[in-house]
Structure formats: C-alpha cells, structure tokens
Amino acid sequence: MRSWRTVWSGASIRVRLTAWYTIALTLMLIVYAASTFVAVRHEFLEQLDNQLHDDFESAEGVLAAMPDGRIAWPGEPHHDPDSDEYRGSDVWSASGEPIYRSRASSPLPPVALAAASATPRYESLDVNGHTWRTLTGTSLVGGRAVILRVSRSEDRLLTQLGEILVVLALGLPLVVALAGIGGYVLARRALTPIDHLATEARRITADRLHERLSVPNQYDEVGRLAAVINDTFARLQSSFDQLRRFTADASHELRTPLSVIRGIGEIGLGATRTPAEYKEAIGSMLEEVDRLTRLVDTLLRLSHGDAGTVRLSREPIDLGRLARDAVASLGILAEERNQRLAVDAADGVWVTADRLVLREAITNVVDNAIKYSPQASTIDIRVQAESRQALLRVEDSGPGIAAEYRERIFDRFFRVDEGRSRESGGTGLGLAIAKWAVEVNGGHISVEGGANGGSVFQISLPSTSTGTT
C-alpha cells in the first residue's frame, strides 16, 4: 500500500494546488467561525447582564416599607415576575429571613449572606440541569438593608447559541466543498496555458529547433516562462548548428590527411619504386601524420576546455613581458617572410592569469597575423592599461576581415579563405584556442578593421595594481 507521501508526490500540480487551497480555506473558515461564535456568545451574555441590571433597578423600585416597619413586595404594575418562568426576583432581610421569592427563582438556592455586598455581583448557577444568570446586591428600603437577587434563565440564550453553532457546523463543510470545486476550476484554468506550452514544446524536436512557443502575454508568469523556454531553444539551436558545423568540418579536416596518406600509399604500391622514391613517399606520409596528430591534439585540448577539466595555475603576470616573450618565439617565422614584429609594451601592466594558457593565446593571435600579412610588412603589438583593463592589441597589414565574418572568426574550423588557409597549413583552430584561453582567464577577445585595411585583434583582461596578490 502506497504511503501518503508517495500519493502526494505523484499528484498533479492542479490537485495539489486545490488541496492546499482547500486546507488553507478550511483553517481560515474554522478560525473565523470560532471567532464569530465567541464574539456572539460574549455579546449575548453582555446583553443578558444588561437586562439583569435593569431588572435589579426595577426591583429596587418595587420594594416598599410598610407602616408596621416591614419590607414588602407589593408587586410591580408593569411586570409580575410570577408570570415569567425565565425571570425571577428574590428578597431577603439582612438577617436572612425571606421577604419575597418568585415562582421562577424558587429552585435557586438561598443567597449566602456572607457573599452579599453593596456592589452587585453577577453569577451563573446550574440548577436541575438549567443554567441561571443572577445579579445579587444590597439595597436600602426605608432605611433598612435588604438583599436583592434578580435572575434570568440562560436556556434561551444557550438554545440560540446552539442553533448558531449548528448552522456554522453544517455550513462549513458545504462552503469548503464549494470552495474546493471552485479552487479546482480556478487551478485548471490557471494551468491551462502550462498544458498548452507543454504540448507545443513536445512537438519541437532536434529537427525543428527553429520553431518557438507562442507567448500570448509576455508580462505574466506564463509569458516569462515561455520566453525563457524560447531562449533555451535558441541556445540549443545555436549549439546544434555549431555541433553540426564542427562535426562536418572535423570530418573534413580528418579526411584530408587520411586521403593524402591513402593516396601516397596507393601510388607507392602501384609500381616498383626506387629507395629514394619510397623514402620521399614515407616522408610525405609522416608529414600528414604530424598534421593529423596536431589536429587531434588541438581538438582534445578544446574538448578539455569545454568540459572545464583544464587546471589553471593563476599568478601575477606582467602582460608586456609575456607579450615580448611570445613574440620572440615567433621571430623566425616573421624573418622567413621578411616581416617586422614591433612591440610597444607599457611597463607595469599586471594581470592575474595562467601564464602558459595566456601565452598560447598571444602566440596564436600573432601567428595568425604573420600568416595573413604580406611579406616585408610590419605587425604592431601594443600593451597598455586603460580603465582597469589590460589591453593587448595586434594590428596586421593583411586583407582584413569583412564585418559579417568578425563574429564567426573565432569559431572552430571557420576560414574566410579556405584555400589560402590550407596552403599555409592552418586548421582553423588557432583563433578558437585563443578565444578559449583568453575567456578562461576572465578576459575577452575581439577583432575590428584596421586603419590601413588590415585587422586589429584586441585582448582585454582585468588588470591588477601590482605584481602581488
């Protein structure tokens, strides 16, 4: 048998909302009914005490001193207490002798003389299964003190309170039932847009990520939820598109060296070759293997970066000095193309980053500038601090990058000029590595057009004031 926790957790939101609404409303109605009953009872008792007070004053006016010195109850012209079974009046002398007792109050016990006082005292008495409310006090009649007690039965009051209690007890379940039905209807109407969103979202598959959920009201909670889901679908679509492009480009890049290796092998086996020709073929195959190995290593590095498994060793770094070291390692490549690498680095531009990772980013950006700049050109590398940011700018004299390609230039395997990139041995992953290396250190990399038609790559990192942490 399933426990109530299992049943509750398996219930729909509509049922749970209705249950919570009904429980909360029931508790509020119980508190309200109890408060109302207590207030009405207090009001009834207060009215009864006021009536007793009026009876006491009326009884004082009825009592009279007789010529022989006795105190008598000649009767009230407006009311005869003996004619009312719910009202009574009793009079005793100061010595405890009864002067008058009405028929209605005859079952009540005599007044205790010790309890009598000049200040009237209210009291409730239970006699023979009936409850009486009494008011007892001392009064002066003809200069003599008498004890006067007036009483009223609480039976009618209790009967009225019982009727009120029955109405509340019978009406409460009906109101709760109606409220539960109404709460269920309201919950159903409120959750209908959610069901609609679920139906629409269910039909959006990996092949239909371009579709979006309808947003009837963008300002309410359902509209904001739909907007969030649409943003999620947009990110998924972008990720799927990027994954498809990456898969296609990676397959192409891997297929190219494998095809070259296969072609060289088939040519080498097609006819008998001299040892020199076999050596040349094997050398060509090894070059393609090296290219394939570099490609796989780069892809694995990017994969580790995406998974967040690359451990960084952050330390204070002089960005200008790091830039000089990275540029110095590329001096031979620049000399082969008769290019000049001009470094203008300000002193004291400190950042906190992983030295090896950040150096790789700078190296890839400068290497890209060397590949695409014409021979005998100058590549300017500047390091400066600006508005708490450390900036490294690499400006080349190459063909530049069209504005529509600047957002995609850091995508993996993206090439503006496919043929030229392959001739220079590029894989289209250098700038992707640079982007990851900068961002993992809390920075940002961008590209814009240069003043002379080339490109300007800018790396910005949060700067620190000194070389210590």
ZISULLIN-V178907 format. One record per helix or strand of 3 or more residues. SS is the DSSP state (@ for helix, = for strand). FROM is the first residue (numbers start at 0). TO is the last residue. Records with the same first field share a line. If there is no record, write none. Layout:
SS=FROM-TO / FROM-TO
This chain:
@=3-9 / 12-61 / 80-82 / 112-114 / 154-201 / 205-207 / 220-269 / 274-306 / 318-328 / 330-335 / 354-371 / 402-404 / 417-422 / 429-438
==62-64 / 70-72 / 86-92 / 97-100 / 120-126 / 129-140 / 143-152 / 313-317 / 339-344 / 349-353 / 377-385 / 388-394 / 443-448 / 454-463
